[in-house]
């Protein structure tokens, strides 16, 4: 004969099911609250990232193309652009740490034509 652990304790099986359901609902609410707090924190960090990227671009007299806060890496990235006679310079920075992550150049059409024809534009020759 099998005896239930609740037998003789005065606790009904329905009480146990309700307690389990209450615990499950409480867990879901706690997780949802934590996710909402994380989203709110990420939203604030995104706003801070945008403000710092705009400030960084103004200080360096560059044009801000875009910025992005990465919750995965906990970093802010800003893509800046600056142009001159040689070409357009694109740079990705962390505006908080003021560190460059990447840079690349797109040569202007005038500069490319000058080099193709043997011109000296963009080069120093003595």
Secondary structure, DSSP 8 states (H G I E B T S, - for coil): ----TTTTTT--HHHHHHHHHHHHHHHHHHHHHHHHHHHHHHHHHHHHHHHHHHHHHHHTT-EEEEEEEETTTTEEEEEEEEE-SSEEEEEEEETTTTEEEEEEEEE-HHHHHHHHTT--TT----
